[in-house]
C-alpha cells in the first residue's frame, strides 16, 4: 500500500482511477498504465481552495464553476459558463459579484492559467503545447492570461514555486485562501 501511495503521489494520479492488472512487474507497461490515469492533484487543490467561497451559491452556479476549475478548455467564454449554469451572463456576473467573487470571465482565465502553470512547471511542456492542450488558438492568449494572474511570462513561471501560485489564482477569482494559522 505504501508503494502504491508513493506512485500515486509521484505521478499525480487519482488512486480511484488507477487499477493494476498484473502490470506492476513490468516497468514499461506500468508506466503506460500510469500515463493513462487522469491528473487531478493540481485541479483538486484549486477546487479545495475555492470550496468555501462557492458554498453560498446556488447548486447550478457551483456546478458550473467547479466544471470550469476542472476543465477550463471546455469553456470558450463567460457565456458558456452562464449557459452551463442556466442563467444569462449578466445575471451570473451579478450573482458572483454579490458573493464577492470575480466575474465568470476571470474564472475561465484563472483556471486556464492554473492548468497552464501545472503543464509548464510539472509536465515541462512548452507554452505552445500547453496553449494547444488548453484550447487556445495560439500561445499569445495564454501569455496574456498568465500575465493577468501572476504578471509572469511562461519562462518566468517555469521557475516559480507551484506551491505559492494558488494563492494568486484564488485572489484573482475574488477571494482569499484561508490563513492556515487562523484556527
Z-matrix of the N, CA and C atoms (Angstrom, degrees):
N
C 1 1.449
C 2 1.521 1 111.91
N 3 1.313 2 116.95 1 -40.77
C 4 1.460 3 120.54 2 -179.40
C 5 1.525 4 111.08 3 -64.09
N 6 1.330 5 116.72 4 -39.56
C 7 1.458 6 120.52 5 177.96
C 8 1.527 7 110.70 6 -64.32
N 9 1.322 8 116.79 7 -41.41
C 10 1.455 9 120.56 8 179.50
C 11 1.526 10 110.44 9 -64.90
N 12 1.343 11 117.35 10 -41.60
C 13 1.464 12 120.47 11 176.99
C 14 1.522 13 110.98 12 -59.93
N 15 1.319 14 116.94 13 -40.43
C 16 1.467 15 120.84 14 179.28
C 17 1.515 16 111.48 15 -64.53
N 18 1.325 17 116.87 16 -42.54
C 19 1.465 18 121.27 17 179.11
C 20 1.514 19 110.16 18 -64.74
N 21 1.316 20 116.77 19 -43.64
C 22 1.458 21 121.06 20 -179.47
C 23 1.526 22 109.73 21 -62.67
N 24 1.324 23 117.35 22 -45.21
C 25 1.461 24 120.72 23 -179.75
C 26 1.526 25 111.29 24 -66.29
N 27 1.314 26 117.14 25 -44.63
C 28 1.468 27 120.89 26 -178.12
C 29 1.520 28 111.86 27 -67.68
N 30 1.306 29 117.00 28 -32.04
C 31 1.460 30 120.61 29 -177.44
C 32 1.516 31 112.63 30 -94.11
N 33 1.354 32 117.20 31 -3.80
C 34 1.460 33 121.77 32 178.14
C 35 1.517 34 111.27 33 57.46
N 36 1.322 35 116.86 34 45.02
C 37 1.455 36 120.92 35 178.82
C 38 1.514 37 109.61 36 -113.92
N 39 1.294 38 115.13 37 159.95
C 40 1.452 39 120.95 38 177.28
C 41 1.522 40 108.59 39 -83.57
N 42 1.341 41 119.09 40 125.27
C 43 1.461 42 120.35 41 -178.23
C 44 1.523 43 112.85 42 -64.60
N 45 1.314 44 117.86 43 -21.70
C 46 1.452 45 121.15 44 179.10
C 47 1.525 46 110.13 45 -67.30
N 48 1.313 47 116.80 46 -33.49
C 49 1.457 48 121.95 47 -176.19
C 50 1.525 49 113.22 48 -88.75
N 51 1.313 50 117.71 49 -17.07
C 52 1.455 51 121.23 50 -175.29
C 53 1.523 52 110.05 51 -87.44
N 54 1.324 53 117.07 52 111.89
C 55 1.452 54 122.83 53 179.73
C 56 1.521 55 107.23 54 -124.77
N 57 1.319 56 116.23 55 127.34
C 58 1.460 57 120.49 56 -176.74
C 59 1.527 58 109.85 57 -108.78
N 60 1.310 59 115.76 58 129.62
C 61 1.453 60 121.65 59 177.52
C 62 1.522 61 108.77 60 -120.27
N 63 1.316 62 116.76 61 83.14
C 64 1.461 63 123.22 62 178.48
C 65 1.525 64 113.69 63 52.92
N 66 1.327 65 117.00 64 34.56
C 67 1.459 66 119.59 65 177.42
C 68 1.524 67 111.73 66 -108.81
N 69 1.336 68 116.83 67 -4.45
C 70 1.451 69 118.82 68 -176.44
C 71 1.518 70 113.33 69 -69.78
N 72 1.334 71 118.51 70 -12.72
C 73 1.457 72 120.54 71 177.57
C 74 1.530 73 112.71 72 -88.27
N 75 1.316 74 117.10 73 -15.70
C 76 1.456 75 121.74 74 -179.49
C 77 1.525 76 108.80 75 -108.68
N 78 1.349 77 118.50 76 104.58
C 79 1.465 78 121.02 77 -174.68
C 80 1.531 79 113.97 78 -57.65
N 81 1.307 80 118.62 79 -37.46
C 82 1.465 81 120.61 80 -179.11
C 83 1.522 82 110.77 81 -66.12
N 84 1.313 83 116.71 82 -48.39
C 85 1.460 84 121.00 83 179.64
C 86 1.523 85 110.27 84 -65.66
N 87 1.333 86 116.55 85 -38.93
C 88 1.454 87 121.81 86 179.12
C 89 1.528 88 110.11 87 -59.59
N 90 1.322 89 117.53 88 -45.36
C 91 1.463 90 122.60 89 179.11
C 92 1.530 91 109.98 90 -63.73
N 93 1.323 92 117.79 91 -40.14
C 94 1.465 93 121.29 92 178.90
C 95 1.523 94 110.88 93 -63.10
N 96 1.333 95 117.06 94 -40.96
C 97 1.474 96 121.09 95 179.03
C 98 1.524 97 109.91 96 -65.42
N 99 1.317 98 117.43 97 -43.65
C 100 1.462 99 121.23 98 179.82
C 101 1.527 100 110.10 99 -63.70
N 102 1.322 101 117.18 100 -38.58
C 103 1.463 102 120.46 101 179.77
C 104 1.522 103 112.57 102 -64.96
N 105 1.337 104 117.91 103 -23.01
C 106 1.461 105 121.18 104 177.90
C 107 1.522 106 112.93 105 -77.66
N 108 1.323 107 116.89 106 -23.36
C 109 1.466 108 120.72 107 -176.11
C 110 1.530 109 110.00 108 -72.44
N 111 1.330 110 117.38 109 142.06
C 112 1.468 111 119.80 110 -178.80
C 113 1.521 112 111.86 111 -71.05
N 114 1.303 113 115.98 112 144.44
C 115 1.464 114 121.60 113 176.76
C 116 1.514 115 107.18 114 -87.63
N 117 1.330 116 116.45 115 126.84
C 118 1.458 117 118.83 116 -175.44
C 119 1.510 118 115.02 117 -134.54
N 120 1.314 119 118.86 118 -13.11
C 121 1.458 120 119.27 119 -173.50
C 122 1.521 121 112.01 120 -59.91
N 123 1.328 122 118.17 121 -44.14
C 124 1.466 123 119.57 122 -178.76
C 125 1.527 124 110.82 123 -67.89
N 126 1.323 125 117.56 124 -35.78
C 127 1.460 126 121.27 125 178.06
C 128 1.520 127 110.18 126 -67.56
N 129 1.318 128 116.59 127 -45.90
C 130 1.468 129 120.25 128 -179.67
C 131 1.515 130 112.05 129 -63.52
N 132 1.312 131 116.62 130 -32.34
C 133 1.465 132 120.14 131 178.61
C 134 1.531 133 110.52 132 -63.23
N 135 1.328 134 116.71 133 -44.45
C 136 1.459 135 120.77 134 178.80
C 137 1.529 136 110.76 135 -69.14
N 138 1.317 137 117.07 136 -41.11
C 139 1.467 138 120.96 137 178.72
C 140 1.525 139 110.64 138 -61.71
N 141 1.312 140 117.56 139 -41.53
C 142 1.465 141 121.52 140 179.00
C 143 1.525 142 110.54 141 -65.39
N 144 1.327 143 116.86 142 -40.37
C 145 1.466 144 120.57 143 179.58
C 146 1.524 145 111.33 144 -64.36
N 147 1.323 146 117.93 145 -28.98
C 148 1.462 147 122.19 146 -177.13
C 149 1.525 148 113.44 147 -97.52
N 150 1.312 149 117.59 148 -6.16
C 151 1.469 150 121.39 149 -173.39
C 152 1.526 151 112.93 150 -55.89
N 153 1.309 152 117.74 151 -47.86
C 154 1.462 153 121.20 152 -177.11
C 155 1.535 154 111.23 153 -66.62
N 156 1.317 155 117.05 154 -37.98
C 157 1.466 156 120.58 155 -179.79
C 158 1.528 157 111.48 156 -68.01
N 159 1.329 158 116.97 157 -30.83
C 160 1.459 159 121.02 158 -178.82
C 161 1.526 160 112.96 159 -82.29
N 162 1.310 161 117.44 160 -19.23
C 163 1.467 162 121.94 161 -173.11
C 164 1.526 163 114.07 162 -54.61
N 165 1.337 164 120.38 163 -42.41
C 166 1.472 165 118.63 164 -177.32
C 167 1.529 166 114.24 165 -72.31
N 168 1.307 167 118.22 166 -12.53
C 169 1.464 168 121.22 167 -177.97
C 170 1.524 169 111.48 168 -75.77
N 171 1.329 170 116.32 169 156.33
C 172 1.460 171 120.45 170 176.72
C 173 1.530 172 108.92 171 -65.57
N 174 1.338 173 117.02 172 152.86
C 175 1.472 174 120.77 173 -175.55
C 176 1.534 175 114.97 174 -54.05
N 177 1.316 176 118.15 175 -38.12
C 178 1.469 177 118.92 176 -177.66
C 179 1.527 178 111.33 177 -65.04
N 180 1.323 179 117.45 178 -36.41
C 181 1.472 180 120.62 179 178.42
C 182 1.523 181 109.72 180 -73.78
N 183 1.331 182 116.94 181 -43.49
C 184 1.472 183 120.26 182 177.43
C 185 1.523 184 110.47 183 -55.99
N 186 1.321 185 116.03 184 -45.89
C 187 1.463 186 120.80 185 -178.47
C 188 1.526 187 110.95 186 -64.03
N 189 1.324 188 116.70 187 -43.37
C 190 1.468 189 120.32 188 -179.90
C 191 1.527 190 111.10 189 -63.26
N 192 1.335 191 117.16 190 -45.60
C 193 1.465 192 120.02 191 -179.03
C 194 1.521 193 111.37 192 -69.04
N 195 1.323 194 116.98 193 -34.99
C 196 1.466 195 119.97 194 176.02
C 197 1.530 196 109.96 195 -63.34
N 198 1.320 197 116.64 196 -39.51
C 199 1.460 198 120.32 197 177.54
C 200 1.527 199 110.52 198 -64.95
N 201 1.318 200 117.39 199 -38.03
C 202 1.469 201 120.47 200 176.58
C 203 1.524 202 109.62 201 -60.98
N 204 1.321 203 117.04 202 -43.68
C 205 1.469 204 120.54 203 -179.78
C 206 1.525 205 111.50 204 -64.93
N 207 1.334 206 116.99 205 -35.34
C 208 1.466 207 120.32 206 -178.63
C 209 1.517 208 112.73 207 -81.13
N 210 1.336 209 117.62 208 -41.27
C 211 1.467 210 121.30 209 -174.32
C 212 1.528 211 110.94 210 -137.85
N 213 1.334 212 117.78 211 69.62
C 214 1.465 213 119.40 212 -176.14
C 215 1.524 214 113.42 213 -63.90
N 216 1.316 215 117.18 214 -23.30
C 217 1.469 216 120.19 215 179.71
C 218 1.522 217 112.13 216 -68.10
N 219 1.325 218 117.75 217 -14.39
C 220 1.467 219 121.68 218 179.18
C 221 1.537 220 112.26 219 -82.27
N 222 1.334 221 116.53 220 -4.77
C 223 1.458 222 121.13 221 -177.69
C 224 1.523 223 109.36 222 -119.11
N 225 1.333 224 115.81 223 122.62
C 226 1.457 225 120.44 224 179.79
C 227 1.525 226 110.55 225 -81.07
N 228 1.327 227 116.54 226 -44.69
C 229 1.457 228 120.56 227 179.75
C 230 1.526 229 109.97 228 -151.56
N 231 1.333 230 115.68 229 -176.22
C 232 1.469 231 121.18 230 -176.08
C 233 1.520 232 112.34 231 -63.55
N 234 1.314 233 117.54 232 -27.15
C 235 1.470 234 120.08 233 177.74
C 236 1.529 235 111.11 234 -62.84
N 237 1.341 236 116.37 235 -34.23
C 238 1.461 237 120.00 236 176.99
C 239 1.527 238 111.17 237 -64.30
N 240 1.329 239 116.28 238 -39.12
C 241 1.466 240 120.62 239 178.41
C 242 1.526 241 109.70 240 -65.83
N 243 1.321 242 116.08 241 -44.26
C 244 1.465 243 120.62 242 179.69
C 245 1.525 244 110.96 243 -62.35
N 246 1.326 245 116.61 244 -42.29
C 247 1.463 246 120.27 245 178.16
C 248 1.519 247 110.38 246 -61.40
N 249 1.324 248 116.79 247 -42.88
C 250 1.467 249 121.39 248 178.55
C 251 1.520 250 110.82 249 -61.03
N 252 1.339 251 116.33 250 -36.24
C 253 1.466 252 120.83 251 -179.77
C 254 1.528 253 112.15 252 -83.13
N 255 1.334 254 117.63 253 -8.86
C 256 1.450 255 121.20 254 179.92
C 257 1.521 256 113.48 255 76.96
N 258 1.329 257 116.52 256 29.64
C 259 1.459 258 122.27 257 -177.31
C 260 1.526 259 110.03 258 -131.70
N 261 1.321 260 115.74 259 167.57
C 262 1.465 261 118.80 260 170.18
C 263 1.529 262 107.40 261 -77.56
N 264 1.312 263 115.75 262 159.53
C 265 1.465 264 119.41 263 -179.63
C 266 1.524 265 110.81 264 -62.20
N 267 1.320 266 117.11 265 -43.76
C 268 1.468 267 120.14 266 -178.99
C 269 1.522 268 111.55 267 -62.91
N 270 1.335 269 116.74 268 -41.67
C 271 1.461 270 119.83 269 -179.83
C 272 1.533 271 110.52 270 -66.60
N 273 1.308 272 116.43 271 -41.38
C 274 1.472 273 119.95 272 177.19
C 275 1.521 274 110.31 273 -59.87
N 276 1.321 275 117.45 274 -47.58
C 277 1.467 276 119.96 275 -179.39
C 278 1.535 277 111.60 276 -64.04
N 279 1.339 278 117.38 277 -35.56
C 280 1.472 279 119.69 278 176.16
C 281 1.529 280 110.89 279 -63.56
N 282 1.318 281 116.69 280 -43.41
C 283 1.470 282 120.00 281 179.20
C 284 1.526 283 111.75 282 -66.07
N 285 1.318 284 116.83 283 -38.39
C 286 1.465 285 120.29 284 177.31
C 287 1.528 286 110.79 285 -65.42
N 288 1.325 287 116.44 286 -43.18
C 289 1.464 288 120.79 287 178.39
C 290 1.523 289 110.51 288 -61.91
N 291 1.320 290 116.98 289 -41.48
C 292 1.472 291 121.06 290 178.71
C 293 1.528 292 111.33 291 -62.82
N 294 1.333 293 116.66 292 -27.99
C 295 1.469 294 121.18 293 178.66
C 296 1.534 295 111.97 294 -92.35
N 297 1.348 296 116.95 295 12.44
C 298 1.474 297 122.93 296 -178.61
C 299 1.518 298 112.55 297 60.43
N 300 1.327 299 115.75 298 36.89
C 301 1.458 300 121.61 299 177.09
C 302 1.522 301 109.32 300 -116.49
N 303 1.314 302 115.13 301 160.04
C 304 1.459 303 121.97 302 -179.73
C 305 1.526 304 110.14 303 -72.01
N 306 1.333 305 117.04 304 159.95
C 307 1.468 306 120.14 305 176.23
C 308 1.522 307 111.62 306 -62.03
N 309 1.325 308 115.82 307 162.53
C 310 1.469 309 121.61 308 -176.88
C 311 1.528 310 112.29 309 -56.19
N 312 1.329 311 117.66 310 -35.96
C 313 1.471 312 120.80 311 179.29
C 314 1.529 313 110.52 312 -56.67
N 315 1.328 314 116.60 313 -42.92
C 316 1.463 315 120.03 314 179.55
C 317 1.523 316 112.01 315 -62.56
N 318 1.328 317 116.49 316 -33.19
C 319 1.458 318 119.85 317 -179.83
C 320 1.528 319 110.32 318 -64.51
N 321 1.314 320 116.31 319 -40.81
C 322 1.470 321 119.22 320 178.46
C 323 1.525 322 109.80 321 -67.41
N 324 1.330 323 116.78 322 -47.04
C 325 1.463 324 121.18 323 -179.73
C 326 1.526 325 110.45 324 -60.82
N 327 1.330 326 117.05 325 -48.22
C 328 1.463 327 121.01 326 -178.46
C 329 1.521 328 112.63 327 -63.58
N 330 1.327 329 116.91 328 -43.94
C 331 1.471 330 120.14 329 -179.76
C 332 1.523 331 110.75 330 -66.78
N 333 1.323 332 117.24 331 -42.07
C 334 1.468 333 119.63 332 177.64
C 335 1.523 334 110.93 333 -63.67
N 336 1.328 335 116.52 334 -40.91
C 337 1.469 336 120.01 335 178.48
C 338 1.530 337 110.46 336 -62.95
N 339 1.337 338 116.56 337 -42.48
C 340 1.465 339 120.14 338 179.95
C 341 1.532 340 110.93 339 -63.32
N 342 1.322 341 116.86 340 -45.06
C 343 1.466 342 120.25 341 178.25
C 344 1.522 343 110.36 342 -65.57
N 345 1.329 344 117.41 343 -37.48
C 346 1.467 345 120.75 344 177.49
C 347 1.524 346 110.61 345 -64.00
N 348 1.324 347 116.67 346 -41.29
C 349 1.473 348 119.96 347 178.19
C 350 1.517 349 110.16 348 -59.08
N 351 1.312 350 115.87 349 -42.74
C 352 1.464 351 119.69 350 178.72
C 353 1.539 352 110.40 351 -62.09
N 354 1.329 353 116.26 352 -45.50
C 355 1.465 354 119.93 353 -179.25
C 356 1.524 355 111.88 354 -66.00
N 357 1.321 356 117.27 355 -37.65
C 358 1.460 357 120.97 356 -178.74
C 359 1.524 358 112.03 357 -74.53
N 360 1.337 359 116.04 358 -44.18
C 361 1.467 360 120.40 359 -174.45
C 362 1.523 361 111.83 360 -83.41
N 363 1.329 362 117.57 361 -54.15
C 364 1.461 363 120.41 362 -174.80
C 365 1.523 364 113.27 363 -81.52
N 366 1.310 365 117.41 364 -42.97
C 367 1.464 366 120.09 365 -176.76
C 368 1.522 367 111.96 366 -87.41
N 369 1.333 368 117.43 367 -14.73
C 370 1.451 369 120.68 368 178.04
C 371 1.524 370 114.49 369 69.55
N 372 1.326 371 117.14 370 25.53
C 373 1.461 372 120.31 371 -179.74
C 374 1.525 373 110.90 372 -78.59
N 375 1.305 374 116.03 373 158.72
C 376 1.460 375 120.72 374 174.54
C 377 1.520 376 108.71 375 -76.78
N 378 1.324 377 116.58 376 163.42
C 379 1.465 378 120.88 377 178.78
C 380 1.526 379 110.07 378 -61.61
N 381 1.318 380 117.52 379 -37.13
C 382 1.465 381 121.37 380 -179.27
C 383 1.534 382 111.00 381 -65.94
N 384 1.323 383 116.52 382 -43.88
C 385 1.465 384 120.59 383 179.92
C 386 1.527 385 110.86 384 -67.92
N 387 1.330 386 116.51 385 -43.21
C 388 1.468 387 120.27 386 178.12
C 389 1.526 388 110.25 387 -62.09
N 390 1.325 389 116.86 388 -41.92
C 391 1.466 390 120.86 389 179.16
C 392 1.525 391 110.41 390 -61.40
N 393 1.310 392 117.13 391 -42.84
C 394 1.472 393 120.85 392 179.69
C 395 1.526 394 110.86 393 -63.66
N 396 1.325 395 117.75 394 -41.84
C 397 1.463 396 120.79 395 -179.61
C 398 1.525 397 111.94 396 -66.88
N 399 1.323 398 116.97 397 -27.36
C 400 1.464 399 120.70 398 -177.40
C 401 1.524 400 112.92 399 -96.41
N 402 1.334 401 116.73 400 8.12
C 403 1.452 402 120.41 401 173.49
C 404 1.514 403 116.16 402 85.92
N 405 1.311 404 117.84 403 13.68
C 406 1.458 405 120.36 404 176.65
C 407 1.525 406 109.98 405 -79.34
N 408 1.322 407 115.91 406 148.16
C 409 1.462 408 120.25 407 176.45
C 410 1.527 409 110.46 408 -70.02
N 411 1.335 410 116.67 409 -34.54
C 412 1.467 411 121.83 410 176.43
C 413 1.530 412 108.49 411 -154.36
N 414 1.308 413 115.95 412 176.12
C 415 1.464 414 119.34 413 -175.34
C 416 1.530 415 112.93 414 -79.13
N 417 1.325 416 118.46 415 -10.59
C 418 1.468 417 120.06 416 -179.60
C 419 1.525 418 111.27 417 -63.48
N 420 1.325 419 116.61 418 -43.09
C 421 1.470 420 119.77 419 178.89
C 422 1.525 421 110.39 420 -65.08
N 423 1.318 422 116.99 421 -40.21
C 424 1.467 423 120.37 422 176.65
C 425 1.523 424 109.99 423 -59.74
N 426 1.302 425 116.90 424 -45.12
C 427 1.467 426 120.95 425 179.20
C 428 1.539 427 111.14 426 -60.06
N 429 1.337 428 116.90 427 -40.35
C 430 1.467 429 120.69 428 177.85
C 431 1.536 430 110.49 429 -64.30
N 432 1.318 431 116.93 430 -40.61
C 433 1.465 432 120.25 431 179.96
C 434 1.522 433 111.36 432 -67.38
N 435 1.315 434 117.46 433 -40.71
C 436 1.470 435 120.41 434 177.48
C 437 1.527 436 110.27 435 -63.03
N 438 1.321 437 115.93 436 -39.61
C 439 1.466 438 120.19 437 178.33
C 440 1.525 439 110.61 438 -67.26
N 441 1.338 440 117.67 439 -37.23
C 442 1.464 441 120.70 440 179.92
C 443 1.527 442 111.81 441 -65.36
N 444 1.320 443 116.79 442 -38.17
C 445 1.470 444 120.40 443 -176.73
C 446 1.524 445 111.70 444 -84.74
N 447 1.337 446 117.57 445 -46.48
C 448 1.468 447 120.82 446 -173.64
C 449 1.517 448 114.84 447 -118.77
N 450 1.318 449 117.78 448 -9.00
C 451 1.458 450 121.28 449 -173.53
C 452 1.534 451 111.13 450 59.06
N 453 1.343 452 114.46 451 40.18
C 454 1.462 453 121.42 452 -179.75
C 455 1.522 454 110.08 453 -129.68
N 456 1.314 455 115.92 454 150.74
C 457 1.465 456 121.01 455 172.39
C 458 1.524 457 107.75 456 -85.83
N 459 1.334 458 118.75 457 166.87
C 460 1.469 459 120.05 458 176.75
C 461 1.533 460 112.17 459 -57.47
N 462 1.316 461 117.37 460 -38.19
C 463 1.473 462 120.36 461 179.19
C 464 1.515 463 110.55 462 -65.03
N 465 1.330 464 117.25 463 -44.82
C 466 1.465 465 120.32 464 178.24
C 467 1.523 466 110.82 465 -64.69
N 468 1.317 467 116.49 466 -36.00
C 469 1.459 468 121.26 467 -178.76
C 470 1.527 469 111.50 468 -65.36
N 471 1.326 470 117.70 469 -35.56
C 472 1.465 471 120.01 470 -179.45
C 473 1.522 472 111.62 471 -63.95
N 474 1.325 473 117.28 472 -20.87
C 475 1.463 474 121.24 473 177.83
C 476 1.531 475 112.21 474 -93.64
N 477 1.319 476 116.30 475 -6.35
C 478 1.465 477 120.65 476 -176.94
C 479 1.521 478 110.89 477 -78.15
N 480 1.318 479 114.93 478 159.47
C 481 1.452 480 122.24 479 177.70
C 482 1.526 481 108.78 480 -85.57
N 483 1.327 482 117.54 481 115.20
C 484 1.462 483 122.10 482 -176.95
C 485 1.524 484 112.05 483 -64.93
N 486 1.325 485 117.22 484 -16.03
C 487 1.462 486 120.11 485 178.42
C 488 1.529 487 112.16 486 -79.69
N 489 1.334 488 118.05 487 -19.11
C 490 1.457 489 122.30 488 -178.28
C 491 1.537 490 111.25 489 -94.68
N 492 1.315 491 117.50 490 -26.78
C 493 1.461 492 122.47 491 -172.88
C 494 1.532 493 115.72 492 -63.29
N 495 1.336 494 120.82 493 -32.70
C 496 1.471 495 119.36 494 -177.69
C 497 1.525 496 114.16 495 -59.43
N 498 1.305 497 117.21 496 -32.57
C 499 1.467 498 121.10 497 -179.71
C 500 1.533 499 110.49 498 -56.76
N 501 1.338 500 116.42 499 -42.01
C 502 1.457 501 120.33 500 -179.35
C 503 1.530 502 111.68 501 -71.23
N 504 1.325 503 117.48 502 -34.86
C 505 1.463 504 120.35 503 177.53
C 506 1.526 505 109.15 504 -65.85
N 507 1.313 506 117.47 505 -44.61
C 508 1.463 507 122.13 506 179.35
C 509 1.529 508 109.67 507 -60.43
N 510 1.319 509 117.62 508 -42.07
C 511 1.468 510 120.86 509 177.75
C 512 1.531 511 110.43 510 -64.89
N 513 1.321 512 116.97 511 -38.89
C 514 1.462 513 121.74 512 179.01
C 515 1.529 514 111.18 513 -64.07
N 516 1.322 515 116.32 514 -31.39
C 517 1.463 516 121.04 515 179.42
C 518 1.528 517 112.01 516 -82.62
N 519 1.324 518 115.59 517 -1.74
C 520 1.456 519 118.90 518 170.86
C 521 1.501 520 116.17 519 103.34
N 522 1.304 521 117.39 520 13.16
C 523 1.458 522 119.36 521 179.79
C 524 1.520 523 108.07 522 -146.76
N 525 1.301 524 116.04 523 173.19
C 526 1.455 525 119.94 524 178.48
C 527 1.517 526 109.68 525 -112.56
N 528 1.347 527 115.66 526 148.78
C 529 1.455 528 120.74 527 174.51
C 530 1.532 529 107.20 528 -69.44
N 531 1.325 530 118.64 529 139.71
C 532 1.469 531 119.77 530 179.36
C 533 1.522 532 110.77 531 -59.73
N 534 1.328 533 115.37 532 140.66
C 535 1.462 534 121.46 533 178.27
C 536 1.525 535 108.24 534 -73.80
N 537 1.365 536 118.80 535 120.72
C 538 1.462 537 120.23 536 -176.81
C 539 1.532 538 112.54 537 -64.12
N 540 1.340 539 117.77 538 -20.98
C 541 1.461 540 119.39 539 -177.86
C 542 1.522 541 112.44 540 -87.02
N 543 1.344 542 117.31 541 -13.31
C 544 1.468 543 118.66 542 177.42
C 545 1.517 544 109.03 543 -93.49
N 546 1.328 545 116.27 544 110.15
C 547 1.425 546 127.78 545 -174.59
C 548 1.426 547 119.42 546 -28.29
